[in-house]
Structures are given as C-alpha cells and as structure tokens.
C-alpha cells in the first residue's frame, strides 16, 4: 500500500516537470506565393483586394497604404512577423514592400 501511494505521489510530482503543449498560433493574412505573384504595378485597389483579400491594416491617416501582416508564435520561440505593404497612387498600385513574406508563410 505504501509503495503504491509513493508511486502515485512521485508520478504526480514528476508530472509538474513536463512542459505543457502550446499550440502554434497563426494571426493575420495568410498569403500564398501564388497570390503574391498575382500583384502587378498598376492594379486597382479592387483587383488587389480580390487577389489578396482585405488587409489587416488600413491606415485612416494614410489610406493609400495597405499592410498585410502575418505572425506566427511557436512554442518556446520568438514571434515571427511577415509584412507585405502596398502603396497606391490614384487608386493604382505603385509600390510593393515585401518583408519576409514568401512561400513558406502559408505552409
């Protein structure tokens, strides 16, 4: 009886030493390489939104800048951020800033 109690207590105490499972957390716009390759300078805002979906951030102060942001938080690792910023002039795409937003993002 004492051995069983000792084993139960030991198992209970050792279970506190195990790291709990922390799921990977994905937030923002998940874009594929194919979607990003559809972007062409001169596209209208409607065409861009049709190809990529609505941006995470549309700045009310700077309405001609759209930010597509994707973050991943994996267990015991720092947050990874990927950003695609699009700039428009006269409702046409004129500049694309792609910071780490590549094909590996959607995988």
C-alpha positions as CSV (number, residue, x, y, z in Angstrom):
1,X,0.0,0.0,0.0
2,X,2.8,2.4,0.9
3,X,4.6,1.6,-2.4
4,X,1.5,2.4,-4.4
5,X,1.0,5.6,-2.6
6,X,4.6,6.5,-3.0
7,X,4.4,5.8,-6.7
8,X,1.3,7.9,-7.1
9,X,2.8,10.8,-5.3
10,X,6.1,10.5,-7.3
11,X,4.1,10.4,-10.6
12,X,2.1,13.4,-9.5
13,X,5.2,15.4,-8.6
14,X,7.0,14.5,-11.8
15,X,4.1,15.4,-14.0
16,X,4.7,19.0,-12.9
17,X,8.1,18.9,-14.6
18,X,6.6,18.3,-18.1
19,X,6.2,21.3,-20.3
20,X,2.6,21.7,-21.4
21,X,1.7,21.6,-25.1
22,X,1.4,25.1,-26.5
23,X,-0.2,25.2,-29.9
24,X,1.2,27.3,-32.8
25,X,-0.7,30.5,-33.1
26,X,-1.2,32.0,-36.6
27,X,-2.6,35.5,-36.9
28,X,-3.2,37.9,-39.8
29,X,-3.3,37.4,-43.5
30,X,-2.0,34.0,-44.7
31,X,-0.9,34.7,-48.3
32,X,0.5,32.1,-50.7
33,X,3.3,32.7,-53.1
34,X,0.8,32.4,-56.0
35,X,-1.3,35.2,-54.5
36,X,1.7,37.5,-54.1
37,X,2.9,36.7,-57.7
38,X,-0.5,38.0,-58.9
39,X,0.4,41.5,-57.8
40,X,1.3,43.8,-60.7
41,X,2.1,47.5,-60.5
42,X,-0.8,49.5,-61.9
43,X,-3.5,47.1,-60.4
44,X,-6.6,48.8,-58.9
45,X,-7.4,48.6,-55.2
46,X,-10.4,46.4,-56.1
47,X,-8.1,44.0,-58.1
48,X,-5.6,43.8,-55.2
49,X,-8.3,43.1,-52.7
50,X,-9.8,40.4,-54.9
51,X,-6.4,38.7,-55.2
52,X,-5.3,39.0,-51.6
53,X,-8.4,39.7,-49.5
54,X,-8.8,42.6,-47.2
55,X,-5.6,43.9,-45.5
56,X,-5.2,43.6,-41.7
57,X,-4.3,47.3,-41.5
58,X,-5.8,50.2,-43.5
59,X,-4.5,53.4,-42.1
60,X,-7.1,56.1,-41.9
61,X,-4.4,58.8,-41.9
62,X,-2.7,57.2,-44.9
63,X,-5.5,55.5,-46.9
64,X,-3.2,54.7,-49.8
65,X,-1.1,52.2,-47.8
66,X,-2.3,48.7,-47.1
67,X,-0.5,46.4,-44.7
68,X,-0.8,42.6,-44.9
69,X,0.7,41.2,-41.7
70,X,1.1,37.6,-40.7
71,X,2.6,36.5,-37.3
72,X,3.4,33.0,-36.0
73,X,4.0,32.2,-32.4
74,X,5.6,28.7,-32.0
75,X,6.3,27.0,-28.7
76,X,9.4,28.3,-27.0
77,X,10.3,30.5,-30.0
78,X,10.1,34.3,-30.6
79,X,7.2,35.6,-32.7
80,X,7.9,35.6,-36.4
81,X,6.4,38.5,-38.4
82,X,6.0,38.8,-42.1
83,X,4.8,42.0,-43.7
84,X,3.6,43.0,-47.2
85,X,3.0,46.7,-47.6
86,X,1.3,48.0,-50.7
87,X,1.2,51.7,-51.7
88,X,-1.3,53.2,-54.1
89,X,-1.4,56.5,-56.1
90,X,-4.7,57.5,-57.8
91,X,-6.1,54.1,-56.7
92,X,-3.4,52.2,-58.6
93,X,-0.7,50.0,-57.1
94,X,2.7,51.7,-57.5
95,X,5.0,50.2,-54.8
96,X,5.3,46.8,-53.1
97,X,7.4,46.3,-50.0
98,X,7.7,42.6,-49.3
99,X,9.4,41.9,-45.9
100,X,9.9,38.2,-45.4
101,X,6.5,37.3,-46.9
102,X,7.5,34.3,-49.1
103,X,6.1,30.9,-50.0
104,X,7.0,29.5,-46.6
105,X,4.4,31.7,-44.9
106,X,1.3,29.7,-45.9
107,X,2.8,26.3,-45.1
